[in-house]
Amino acid sequence: MNDEHRWWYPVATAADLGAGPLPAALFGEDLVLWRDEAGTPHAFTDRCPHRGTRLSLGAVRVVDGRAQLECPYHGWRFDGGGRCLRIPALPDFTPATGHAARAHPLREAHGLLWVVLGGDANLETVATACLPDPGPVPGRAVVCGHYDVGTSAPRVVENFLDTSHFAFVHEGWLGDRDHTEVPIYDVVPDANGAPGVPHYRAWQPQASAQSAGGAWVDYRYQVLSPCSALLVKQAGDDAQTTQEAYALWVAPLEPERSRVWFTLFTCDTATPDETLRAFQHGIFTQDQPVLESQRPRRLPLSGSEAHCAADRLSTAYRRYLQAQGHTYGTC
């Protein structure tokens, strides 16, 4: 197993997966997601072992109370573990293990469906890392996205961790040209060596969807995994009502193509989901053309790009990727 494949990655929102099969992708591999009769989600490689047909073109059939994924070509049926249950052309034949679909571990968390490539779906120990955990955050969670981005996953994460672009890319929203200076801040690794910034103070003309004006905002950044990170915002003094946290989740579709989601955790119970999503959409669609313009699309881990003191967290993230052996989408 590649070092990258020991981590959990999001492949779809939980709400995206209904009664039928859903195509997805990760690390250049096509996947199919489906739910059984109990609503439990499953992930297979999107390829029937018989003649290579996409299983996502098939259907979920319930037979004797059990949901089975049916191939659209010859009707082979598979259970949640990938075992082939029936070959219609040979109704009296008992399929062997070699007739199984390739299953992958899948979990549901933070409003998303997470997959680890490799191994059997029942052997969740193939994931040597835990699901990314945002820790204590406000109780309301709103999932934003997905966004398909023409750059590597590490480029997307590094942009999320970067503060010195606010005054230029997000002028009038997260920054302005009268407040371009990046204050000195400390980068502190967590128990797993992932870098974070426990305290960063910035001026924002509109710190959130609810903000009517500018405010000084206290930030806390934390890298959660090679392809996910957390930003906690605190504007003002009332932590119980104004704290928000934004989690970034990135799926590496290919070395230079990514799928991105955000989960907004907020104490705000009044603002509609659509308003919160619209604010995040406005921010990320300002980032996206800049991200897709960067060359190389793969994040350089050493040399080729200049750095300054304002880039402490970015450079710490690059060192973290090196320490984790994460090379997908880097150069």
Residue frames as qw, qx, qy, qz and C-alpha x, y, z in Angstrom:
[[0.000, 0.887, 0.462, 0.000, 0.00, 0.00, 0.00],
 [0.356, 0.541, -0.045, 0.761, 1.30, 3.47, -0.89],
 [0.230, -0.167, -0.521, 0.805, 1.84, 5.84, 2.03],
 [0.284, -0.060, -0.100, -0.952, -0.97, 8.05, 0.70],
 [0.586, -0.201, -0.628, -0.471, -3.40, 5.12, 0.69],
 [0.390, -0.209, -0.792, 0.421, -3.27, 4.59, 4.45],
 [0.103, 0.157, 0.306, -0.933, -5.38, 7.74, 4.99],
 [0.264, 0.612, 0.735, -0.127, -9.14, 8.24, 4.76],
 [0.051, -0.088, 0.298, 0.949, -10.36, 10.55, 1.98],
 [0.481, 0.457, 0.440, -0.605, -13.82, 11.95, 1.21],
 [0.214, 0.054, 0.788, 0.575, -15.41, 10.79, -2.05],
 [0.204, -0.505, -0.566, -0.619, -19.00, 12.15, -1.81],
 [0.337, -0.272, 0.377, -0.819, -21.43, 13.76, 0.59],
 [0.200, 0.135, 0.934, -0.262, -23.67, 11.40, 2.50],
 [0.469, 0.524, 0.341, -0.624, -26.66, 13.22, 1.02],
 [0.343, 0.498, -0.554, -0.572, -25.44, 12.50, -2.53],
 [0.139, 0.113, -0.977, -0.112, -25.86, 8.75, -2.08],
 [0.656, -0.032, 0.114, -0.746, -29.49, 7.76, -2.48],
 [0.874, 0.010, 0.401, -0.273, -31.15, 4.50, -3.45],
 [0.867, 0.494, -0.020, 0.066, -29.08, 3.89, -6.59],
 [0.797, -0.150, 0.067, 0.581, -25.36, 3.46, -7.23],
 [0.040, 0.989, -0.041, -0.136, -23.19, 6.59, -7.32],
 [0.794, 0.365, -0.116, 0.472, -19.90, 6.93, -9.25],
 [0.350, -0.915, 0.164, 0.115, -16.93, 8.48, -7.43],
 [0.758, 0.494, -0.255, 0.341, -13.15, 8.55, -7.81],
 [0.511, -0.818, 0.258, 0.054, -9.94, 8.63, -5.78],
 [0.409, -0.562, 0.633, 0.340, -6.26, 8.47, -6.80],
 [0.284, 0.395, -0.652, -0.581, -7.20, 7.83, -10.41],
 [0.014, -0.117, -0.993, -0.022, -9.39, 4.83, -9.51],
 [0.474, -0.255, -0.316, -0.781, -13.09, 4.85, -10.42],
 [0.060, 0.054, 0.872, -0.484, -15.36, 3.84, -7.53],
 [0.436, -0.419, -0.526, -0.599, -19.02, 3.02, -7.11],
 [0.124, -0.084, 0.661, -0.735, -20.89, 3.76, -3.88],
 [0.529, -0.315, -0.570, -0.545, -24.20, 2.18, -2.87],
 [0.386, -0.309, 0.551, -0.672, -26.37, 1.58, 0.19],
 [0.209, -0.094, -0.971, -0.061, -27.72, -1.76, 1.37],
 [0.387, -0.576, -0.637, -0.337, -31.17, -2.47, 2.84],
 [0.512, -0.624, -0.416, 0.418, -30.08, -1.04, 6.22],
 [0.110, 0.991, 0.033, 0.063, -28.79, 2.18, 4.62],
 [0.636, -0.563, 0.336, 0.407, -25.16, 1.20, 5.22],
 [0.472, 0.812, -0.249, -0.238, -22.91, 2.61, 2.48],
 [0.849, -0.137, 0.408, 0.307, -20.40, 0.48, 0.58],
 [0.229, 0.824, -0.360, -0.372, -17.60, 1.28, -1.86],
 [0.870, 0.093, 0.424, 0.234, -16.34, -0.94, -4.70],
 [0.188, -0.328, 0.543, 0.750, -13.92, -0.41, -7.53],
 [0.585, 0.503, 0.165, -0.614, -16.26, 0.58, -10.36],
 [0.385, 0.436, -0.725, -0.367, -15.51, -2.48, -12.44],
 [0.933, -0.080, 0.133, -0.325, -17.33, -5.78, -12.67],
 [0.420, -0.502, 0.735, 0.178, -14.81, -8.65, -12.35],
 [0.756, 0.319, 0.572, 0.004, -16.53, -10.45, -15.23],
 [0.590, 0.507, 0.370, 0.507, -16.07, -8.12, -18.23],
 [0.392, -0.086, -0.066, 0.914, -14.96, -4.81, -16.73],
 [0.083, -0.683, -0.481, -0.544, -18.32, -3.02, -17.01],
 [0.041, -0.315, 0.352, -0.880, -18.97, -0.02, -14.78],
 [0.223, -0.389, -0.866, 0.222, -21.06, -1.22, -11.86],
 [0.054, 0.363, 0.293, -0.883, -22.27, 2.36, -11.37],
 [0.363, 0.078, -0.475, -0.797, -24.38, 1.87, -14.51],
 [0.325, -0.209, -0.921, -0.056, -26.21, -0.95, -12.76],
 [0.510, -0.540, -0.155, -0.652, -28.86, -0.96, -10.04],
 [0.131, -0.221, 0.808, -0.530, -29.44, -1.89, -6.41],
 [0.639, -0.191, -0.576, -0.473, -31.89, -4.80, -6.25],
 [0.436, -0.331, 0.624, -0.558, -33.57, -6.09, -3.08],
 [0.683, 0.056, -0.676, -0.270, -33.90, -9.86, -3.12],
 [0.715, -0.372, -0.582, 0.110, -35.42, -11.68, -0.11],
 [0.433, -0.888, -0.145, 0.057, -34.93, -8.52, 1.93],
 [0.635, -0.443, 0.238, 0.587, -31.25, -8.16, 1.03],
 [0.348, 0.892, -0.095, -0.273, -29.92, -5.36, -1.14],
 [0.765, -0.076, 0.450, 0.455, -27.47, -6.40, -3.87],
 [0.125, 0.712, -0.292, -0.626, -25.56, -4.40, -6.45],
 [0.792, 0.348, 0.499, 0.048, -26.36, -5.69, -9.93],
 [0.296, -0.305, 0.514, 0.745, -24.04, -5.35, -12.92],
 [0.519, 0.545, 0.087, -0.653, -25.83, -3.81, -15.94],
 [0.301, 0.467, -0.706, -0.439, -24.16, -6.15, -18.47],
 [0.499, 0.018, -0.851, -0.165, -24.86, -9.73, -17.36],
 [0.652, -0.539, -0.189, -0.498, -26.72, -9.18, -14.09],
 [0.616, -0.010, -0.640, 0.458, -24.08, -10.50, -11.71],
 [0.437, -0.801, -0.130, -0.389, -25.07, -9.51, -8.17],
 [0.495, 0.249, -0.556, 0.620, -22.81, -8.60, -5.24],
 [0.514, -0.733, -0.434, 0.105, -23.35, -8.16, -1.51],
 [0.150, -0.984, 0.068, -0.066, -21.91, -5.34, 0.61],
 [0.617, -0.583, 0.448, 0.280, -18.60, -7.13, 1.07],
 [0.244, 0.612, -0.571, -0.491, -18.18, -7.60, -2.68],
 [0.388, -0.059, 0.919, 0.034, -19.05, -11.32, -2.71],
 [0.395, 0.088, -0.566, -0.718, -20.74, -12.46, -5.89],
 [0.527, 0.026, 0.655, -0.541, -24.11, -13.96, -4.93],
 [0.703, 0.423, 0.551, -0.155, -25.56, -14.90, -8.30],
 [0.034, -0.314, 0.615, 0.722, -24.66, -15.32, -11.95],
 [0.668, 0.321, 0.253, -0.621, -27.99, -15.39, -13.82],
 [0.602, 0.463, -0.548, -0.351, -26.55, -17.27, -16.80],
 [0.506, 0.103, -0.842, 0.155, -25.67, -20.12, -14.38],
 [0.538, -0.567, 0.003, -0.624, -28.46, -20.10, -11.78],
 [0.930, -0.342, -0.133, -0.036, -27.26, -23.29, -10.06],
 [0.681, 0.337, -0.323, 0.564, -23.60, -22.21, -9.90],
 [0.528, -0.800, -0.153, 0.239, -22.04, -21.04, -6.63],
 [0.399, 0.845, -0.200, 0.296, -19.64, -18.18, -7.48],
 [0.803, -0.145, -0.267, 0.513, -16.09, -18.50, -6.15],
 [0.360, -0.746, -0.099, 0.552, -14.01, -15.85, -4.39],
 [0.379, -0.114, 0.444, 0.804, -12.44, -14.95, -7.73],
 [0.067, 0.597, 0.627, 0.496, -15.83, -13.69, -8.89],
 [0.282, -0.741, -0.433, 0.429, -15.98, -10.99, -6.16],
 [0.217, 0.887, 0.073, 0.402, -16.01, -7.26, -6.75],
 [0.534, 0.110, -0.397, 0.738, -13.16, -5.32, -5.15],
 [0.367, -0.844, -0.367, -0.133, -14.49, -3.68, -2.00],
 [0.351, 0.391, -0.332, 0.783, -12.93, -0.82, -0.01],
 [0.284, -0.451, -0.637, 0.558, -13.42, 0.33, 3.60],
 [0.052, -0.548, -0.289, -0.783, -15.98, 3.15, 3.86],
 [0.243, -0.448, -0.638, 0.578, -17.12, 5.29, 6.77],
 [0.011, -0.775, -0.396, -0.493, -19.60, 8.12, 7.12],
 [0.467, -0.535, -0.319, 0.627, -18.51, 11.23, 9.08],
 [0.124, -0.450, 0.032, 0.884, -18.81, 15.03, 8.99],
 [0.558, 0.612, 0.191, -0.527, -21.59, 14.72, 6.39],
 [0.417, 0.625, -0.573, -0.328, -19.23, 12.94, 3.96],
 [0.995, 0.000, 0.088, -0.036, -18.43, 9.40, 2.85],
 [0.106, -0.795, 0.592, 0.075, -14.78, 8.44, 3.40],
 [0.973, 0.215, -0.078, -0.020, -12.83, 5.66, 1.69],
 [0.367, -0.647, 0.629, 0.225, -9.47, 3.97, 2.12],
 [0.735, 0.478, -0.393, -0.277, -8.15, 2.31, -1.04],
 [0.367, 0.380, -0.837, 0.142, -6.90, -1.24, -0.75],
 [0.119, -0.078, 0.870, -0.472, -7.83, -4.20, 1.37],
 [0.203, -0.426, -0.857, -0.208, -11.18, -5.84, 2.05],
 [0.274, -0.599, -0.155, -0.737, -14.15, -3.71, 3.13],
 [0.773, -0.567, -0.255, -0.125, -14.37, -5.70, 6.37],
 [0.771, -0.169, -0.186, 0.586, -10.71, -5.11, 7.23],
 [0.010, 0.975, 0.102, 0.196, -10.79, -1.51, 8.39],
 [0.657, -0.623, 0.194, 0.378, -7.36, -2.01, 9.92],
 [0.675, 0.381, 0.256, 0.578, -5.92, -1.25, 6.49],
 [0.054, 0.870, 0.031, 0.489, -6.24, 2.40, 7.53],
 [0.653, -0.142, -0.441, 0.600, -3.36, 3.08, 9.87],
 [0.052, 0.083, -0.178, 0.979, -4.52, 6.66, 10.36],
 [0.139, 0.525, 0.724, -0.426, -7.80, 7.72, 11.98],
 [0.216, 0.770, 0.489, 0.347, -10.43, 9.74, 10.22],
 [0.222, 0.333, -0.126, 0.908, -9.53, 13.45, 10.27],
 [0.359, -0.645, -0.639, 0.215, -10.98, 14.83, 13.49],
 [0.106, 0.705, 0.053, 0.700, -11.81, 18.55, 13.83],
 [0.297, -0.063, -0.643, 0.703, -12.05, 18.16, 17.61],
 [0.005, 0.621, 0.614, -0.487, -14.38, 20.35, 19.70],
 [0.039, 0.120, 0.385, 0.914, -16.38, 22.51, 17.26],
 [0.458, 0.110, 0.232, -0.851, -19.82, 24.14, 17.28],
 [0.522, 0.119, 0.820, -0.202, -22.69, 21.72, 16.87],
 [0.649, 0.645, 0.240, -0.322, -24.30, 22.85, 13.62],
 [0.434, -0.282, 0.656, 0.549, -22.56, 21.45, 10.52],
 [0.602, 0.703, 0.134, -0.353, -23.21, 22.62, 6.96],
 [0.671, -0.070, 0.555, 0.487, -21.42, 20.86, 4.09],
 [0.319, 0.812, -0.097, -0.479, -20.40, 23.07, 1.15],
 [0.068, 0.495, -0.756, -0.422, -19.40, 21.75, -2.26],
 [0.761, -0.239, 0.287, 0.530, -18.16, 19.81, -4.06],
 [0.255, 0.886, -0.230, -0.313, -15.74, 21.82, -6.21],
 [0.901, 0.164, 0.220, 0.336, -13.66, 20.19, -8.92],
 [0.104, -0.933, 0.236, 0.253, -10.33, 22.00, -9.12],
 [0.837, 0.505, -0.120, 0.176, -7.65, 21.67, -11.77],
 [0.133, 0.722, -0.580, 0.354, -4.70, 21.45, -9.40],
 [0.529, 0.050, -0.810, 0.248, -3.16, 19.07, -6.87],
 [0.596, -0.664, -0.447, -0.061, -4.68, 18.42, -3.46],
 [0.599, -0.366, -0.238, 0.671, -1.60, 19.79, -1.60],
 [0.157, 0.256, 0.169, 0.939, -1.90, 23.10, -3.52],
 [0.404, -0.622, -0.427, -0.517, -5.49, 23.40, -2.29],
 [0.685, -0.573, -0.376, 0.247, -4.55, 22.69, 1.32],
 [0.512, -0.117, -0.094, 0.846, -1.63, 25.11, 1.28],
 [0.038, -0.450, -0.271, -0.850, -3.89, 27.88, -0.06],
 [0.565, -0.660, -0.438, -0.230, -6.31, 27.24, 2.81],
 [0.705, -0.470, -0.245, 0.471, -3.43, 27.68, 5.27],
 [0.434, 0.186, 0.091, 0.877, -2.14, 30.88, 3.63],
 [0.108, -0.787, -0.471, 0.383, -3.15, 34.24, 5.17],
 [0.230, -0.478, 0.171, 0.831, -1.11, 36.74, 3.20],
 [0.100, 0.219, 0.681, 0.692, -3.37, 36.49, 0.13],
 [0.014, 0.644, 0.713, -0.276, -6.49, 37.74, 1.93],
 [0.009, 0.686, 0.083, -0.723, -5.99, 41.42, 1.11],
 [0.088, 0.382, -0.583, -0.712, -5.61, 40.67, -2.59],
 [0.157, -0.139, -0.913, -0.350, -7.71, 37.63, -3.52],
 [0.252, -0.605, -0.754, 0.047, -10.46, 38.29, -0.94],
 [0.125, 0.050, -0.133, 0.982, -10.36, 42.10, -0.79],
 [0.443, -0.226, -0.087, -0.863, -13.47, 43.44, 0.91],
 [0.845, -0.247, -0.391, -0.270, -14.30, 40.01, 2.32],
 [0.873, -0.365, -0.200, 0.256, -11.48, 38.46, 4.35],
 [0.584, -0.313, 0.031, 0.749, -8.93, 41.27, 3.94],
 [0.285, 0.943, 0.168, 0.018, -8.21, 44.77, 2.67],
 [0.673, 0.486, -0.122, 0.543, -5.19, 46.63, 1.36],
 [0.162, -0.800, 0.266, -0.513, -4.86, 48.72, 4.52],
 [0.687, -0.487, 0.490, -0.224, -4.11, 45.55, 6.51],
 [0.810, 0.440, -0.377, -0.085, -1.65, 43.49, 4.47],
 [0.054, 0.602, -0.738, 0.302, 0.97, 42.79, 7.14],
 [0.852, -0.179, -0.487, -0.074, 1.22, 39.22, 8.43],
 [0.419, -0.774, 0.366, -0.302, 2.04, 39.32, 12.14],
 [0.192, 0.407, -0.878, 0.161, 4.64, 37.04, 13.66],
 [0.854, -0.220, 0.048, -0.469, 3.02, 33.76, 14.64],
 [0.302, -0.431, 0.847, -0.077, 4.13, 30.43, 16.05],
 [0.759, 0.150, -0.509, -0.377, 3.77, 27.09, 14.28],
 [0.433, -0.373, 0.729, -0.377, 3.15, 24.25, 16.75],
 [0.451, 0.085, -0.831, -0.314, 2.93, 20.57, 15.74],
 [0.782, -0.340, 0.078, -0.517, 0.25, 18.40, 17.29],
 [0.695, -0.394, 0.595, -0.094, 0.86, 14.98, 18.82],
 [0.856, 0.292, 0.406, 0.131, 1.00, 13.44, 15.33],
 [0.494, -0.225, 0.346, 0.765, 3.43, 16.03, 13.98],
 [0.258, 0.678, 0.534, 0.434, 0.82, 17.91, 11.94],
 [0.262, 0.030, -0.155, 0.952, 1.52, 21.66, 12.02],
 [0.126, -0.800, -0.573, -0.127, -0.88, 24.24, 13.39],
 [0.152, 0.360, -0.167, 0.905, -1.05, 27.87, 14.48],
 [0.249, -0.477, -0.772, 0.339, -2.73, 28.24, 17.87],
 [0.019, -0.821, -0.335, 0.462, -3.23, 32.01, 17.59],
 [0.338, 0.145, 0.398, 0.840, -3.31, 34.38, 14.62],
 [0.098, 0.704, 0.431, -0.556, -5.02, 37.78, 14.64],
 [0.262, 0.164, 0.549, 0.777, -6.31, 39.40, 11.46],
 [0.299, 0.400, 0.194, -0.845, -8.60, 42.23, 10.35],
 [0.196, 0.264, 0.862, 0.386, -11.50, 41.14, 8.18],
 [0.253, -0.023, -0.140, -0.957, -14.03, 43.44, 6.45],
 [0.804, -0.110, -0.082, -0.579, -16.59, 40.57, 6.50],
 [0.176, -0.437, 0.866, -0.168, -15.49, 37.71, 8.69],
 [0.244, 0.169, 0.953, -0.070, -18.53, 35.51, 8.09],
 [0.034, -0.451, -0.713, -0.536, -21.89, 35.28, 6.35],
 [0.296, -0.763, -0.565, 0.103, -23.55, 36.95, 9.36],
 [0.422, -0.366, -0.108, 0.822, -21.12, 39.87, 9.70],
 [0.225, 0.907, 0.356, -0.006, -22.46, 43.36, 9.00],
 [0.136, 0.954, -0.251, 0.086, -19.04, 45.02, 9.20],
 [0.570, 0.498, -0.577, 0.306, -15.36, 44.55, 9.81],
 [0.747, -0.633, 0.122, -0.164, -13.82, 42.96, 12.88],
 [0.063, 0.603, -0.788, 0.111, -10.56, 41.72, 14.33],
 [0.946, -0.045, -0.152, -0.282, -10.68, 37.95, 14.20],
 [0.375, -0.553, 0.742, -0.053, -8.67, 35.40, 16.13],
 [0.804, 0.323, -0.420, -0.271, -7.73, 32.41, 13.99],
 [0.562, -0.429, 0.707, -0.018, -6.56, 28.94, 14.89],
 [0.678, 0.461, -0.469, -0.330, -5.23, 26.72, 12.11],
 [0.589, -0.352, 0.725, -0.067, -4.61, 22.99, 12.31],
 [0.473, 0.327, -0.718, -0.391, -3.58, 20.52, 9.62],
 [0.805, -0.169, 0.352, -0.447, -5.68, 17.38, 10.20],
 [0.847, 0.063, 0.489, 0.199, -4.14, 15.07, 7.58],
 [0.406, -0.144, 0.469, 0.771, -2.15, 15.50, 4.36],
 [0.006, 0.325, 0.591, 0.738, -5.35, 16.52, 2.54],
 [0.331, -0.761, -0.506, -0.236, -7.47, 18.19, 5.22],
 [0.301, 0.107, -0.358, 0.878, -7.20, 21.16, 7.57],
 [0.256, -0.752, -0.602, 0.081, -9.24, 23.20, 10.04],
 [0.151, 0.335, -0.099, 0.925, -9.66, 26.94, 10.61],
 [0.299, -0.660, -0.646, 0.240, -11.36, 28.15, 13.80],
 [0.114, 0.496, 0.076, 0.858, -12.52, 31.78, 13.90],
 [0.328, -0.632, -0.590, 0.380, -13.44, 33.84, 16.92],
 [0.119, 0.510, 0.136, 0.841, -14.70, 37.38, 16.40],
 [0.432, -0.648, 0.018, -0.627, -15.37, 39.39, 19.56],
 [0.124, -0.433, 0.739, -0.502, -15.56, 38.06, 23.08],
 [0.758, -0.058, 0.376, -0.530, -18.54, 35.70, 23.16],
 [0.001, 0.330, -0.911, -0.248, -17.13, 32.30, 22.25],
 [0.387, 0.239, 0.858, -0.237, -20.48, 30.57, 22.66],
 [0.489, 0.701, 0.414, -0.313, -22.28, 32.56, 19.97],
 [0.348, 0.855, -0.226, -0.312, -19.65, 33.78, 17.52],
 [0.370, -0.452, 0.769, 0.258, -17.21, 30.92, 17.11],
 [0.844, 0.449, -0.028, -0.291, -17.09, 29.25, 13.71],
 [0.484, -0.415, 0.709, 0.301, -14.89, 26.52, 12.34],
 [0.697, 0.578, -0.205, -0.372, -14.23, 25.69, 8.71],
 [0.681, -0.260, 0.659, 0.187, -12.92, 22.25, 7.78],
 [0.471, 0.613, -0.450, -0.447, -11.35, 21.68, 4.36],
 [0.768, -0.066, 0.637, 0.006, -11.55, 18.17, 2.92],
 [0.388, 0.649, -0.456, -0.470, -9.79, 17.33, -0.36],
 [0.893, 0.077, 0.443, 0.017, -9.94, 14.16, -2.44],
 [0.075, -0.553, 0.613, 0.558, -6.98, 13.69, -4.82],
 [0.832, 0.419, 0.198, -0.306, -8.73, 12.55, -8.00],
 [0.830, 0.420, -0.031, 0.365, -5.50, 12.62, -10.01],
 [0.621, -0.199, -0.147, 0.744, -2.07, 14.15, -9.33],
 [0.112, -0.033, 0.078, 0.990, -3.25, 17.49, -10.80],
 [0.420, -0.365, -0.424, -0.714, -7.00, 17.30, -10.23],
 [0.084, -0.056, -0.785, 0.611, -8.88, 17.49, -6.93],
 [0.370, -0.598, -0.551, -0.448, -12.38, 17.48, -5.50],
 [0.151, 0.163, -0.474, 0.852, -13.00, 19.83, -2.57],
 [0.426, -0.682, -0.547, -0.232, -15.58, 20.09, 0.19],
 [0.032, 0.350, -0.454, 0.819, -15.91, 22.35, 3.23],
 [0.446, -0.583, -0.679, 0.005, -17.82, 21.72, 6.43],
 [0.060, -0.524, 0.188, -0.828, -18.84, 24.85, 8.30],
 [0.474, -0.424, -0.716, 0.287, -19.36, 24.27, 12.02],
 [0.021, -0.421, 0.030, -0.906, -21.25, 27.16, 13.60],
 [0.031, -0.289, -0.735, 0.612, -23.17, 28.21, 16.70],
 [0.323, 0.175, -0.113, -0.923, -25.51, 30.23, 14.49],
 [0.286, 0.274, 0.914, -0.090, -28.92, 28.54, 14.39],
 [0.342, 0.683, 0.346, -0.545, -30.76, 31.27, 12.48],
 [0.218, 0.606, -0.459, -0.612, -28.94, 31.83, 9.20],
 [0.914, 0.281, 0.119, -0.266, -30.23, 29.50, 6.45],
 [0.787, -0.156, 0.477, 0.359, -27.91, 26.82, 5.08],
 [0.602, 0.645, 0.315, 0.351, -28.12, 28.43, 1.64],
 [0.008, -0.984, 0.109, -0.140, -26.77, 31.74, 2.98],
 [0.600, -0.632, 0.463, 0.163, -23.86, 30.04, 4.72],
 [0.775, 0.150, 0.499, 0.358, -23.05, 28.03, 1.61],
 [0.423, 0.854, 0.184, 0.242, -23.26, 31.15, -0.56],
 [0.229, -0.927, 0.296, 0.033, -20.64, 32.91, 1.58],
 [0.663, -0.376, 0.592, 0.263, -18.24, 29.96, 1.37],
 [0.694, 0.489, 0.453, 0.273, -18.93, 29.63, -2.34],
 [0.213, 0.972, -0.005, 0.098, -18.04, 33.30, -2.83],
 [0.399, -0.772, 0.476, 0.133, -14.74, 32.84, -1.01],
 [0.700, -0.162, 0.641, 0.272, -13.64, 29.66, -2.75],
 [0.631, 0.633, 0.386, 0.230, -14.58, 30.79, -6.25],
 [0.061, 0.969, -0.240, -0.013, -12.19, 33.70, -5.69],
 [0.511, -0.561, 0.634, 0.144, -9.46, 31.19, -4.77],
 [0.848, 0.198, 0.489, 0.048, -10.12, 28.69, -7.55],
 [0.641, 0.756, -0.004, 0.133, -8.83, 30.60, -10.61],
 [0.076, -0.847, 0.514, -0.115, -5.67, 31.55, -8.71],
 [0.707, -0.304, 0.638, -0.041, -5.12, 27.94, -7.65],
 [0.833, 0.382, 0.393, 0.080, -5.62, 26.67, -11.18],
 [0.417, 0.888, -0.169, 0.092, -3.14, 29.24, -12.52],
 [0.445, -0.737, 0.507, 0.047, -0.26, 28.07, -10.31],
 [0.864, 0.412, -0.283, 0.062, 2.62, 26.28, -12.00],
 [0.291, 0.000, -0.912, -0.289, 3.63, 23.65, -11.38],
 [0.670, -0.394, -0.252, -0.577, 0.25, 22.27, -10.39],
 [0.839, -0.256, -0.436, 0.202, 2.03, 19.80, -8.14],
 [0.375, -0.919, 0.089, -0.082, 3.28, 21.32, -4.89],
 [0.576, 0.526, -0.501, 0.375, 7.09, 21.66, -4.82],
 [0.784, -0.587, -0.191, 0.064, 8.40, 20.18, -1.57],
 [0.593, -0.548, 0.165, 0.567, 11.92, 21.52, -1.97],
 [0.317, -0.198, 0.424, 0.825, 13.48, 24.23, -4.09],
 [0.179, 0.388, 0.670, 0.607, 11.97, 26.01, -7.13],
 [0.180, -0.819, -0.387, -0.382, 9.82, 28.46, -5.13],
 [0.202, 0.376, -0.396, 0.813, 10.90, 31.39, -2.96],
 [0.496, -0.618, -0.606, 0.074, 9.67, 31.73, 0.61],
 [0.027, 0.567, -0.248, 0.785, 9.43, 34.52, 3.18],
 [0.010, 0.071, -0.769, 0.635, 8.73, 34.73, 6.91],
 [0.581, 0.052, 0.137, -0.801, 4.98, 35.08, 6.25],
 [0.757, 0.175, -0.516, -0.362, 5.03, 31.52, 4.86],
 [0.188, -0.418, 0.816, -0.352, 5.89, 29.73, 8.11],
 [0.716, 0.067, 0.556, -0.417, 2.79, 27.55, 8.13],
 [0.786, 0.536, -0.152, -0.267, 3.02, 26.74, 4.42],
 [0.381, 0.585, -0.708, 0.105, 6.62, 25.60, 4.70],
 [0.373, -0.260, 0.791, -0.409, 5.80, 23.58, 7.83],
 [0.828, 0.267, 0.270, -0.412, 3.00, 21.87, 5.86],
 [0.677, 0.586, -0.432, -0.107, 5.47, 20.95, 3.10],
 [0.064, 0.476, -0.832, 0.276, 7.84, 19.44, 5.65],
 [0.630, -0.043, 0.598, -0.494, 4.92, 17.52, 7.15],
 [0.852, 0.414, -0.066, -0.315, 4.07, 16.01, 3.74],
 [0.461, 0.574, -0.670, 0.093, 7.68, 14.90, 3.38],
 [0.227, -0.343, 0.801, -0.436, 7.67, 13.35, 6.86],
 [0.735, 0.132, 0.471, -0.469, 4.45, 11.46, 6.06],
 [0.363, -0.093, 0.827, 0.420, 5.80, 10.16, 2.75],
 [0.469, 0.687, 0.494, -0.253, 2.95, 11.86, 0.90],
 [0.296, -0.282, 0.502, 0.762, 4.18, 12.36, -2.67],
 [0.279, 0.545, 0.736, 0.290, 0.92, 12.29, -4.67],
 [0.092, 0.928, 0.314, 0.178, 0.44, 15.73, -6.21],
 [0.362, -0.856, 0.215, 0.301, 3.93, 16.94, -5.22],
 [0.778, 0.546, -0.111, 0.288, 7.18, 17.42, -7.04]]
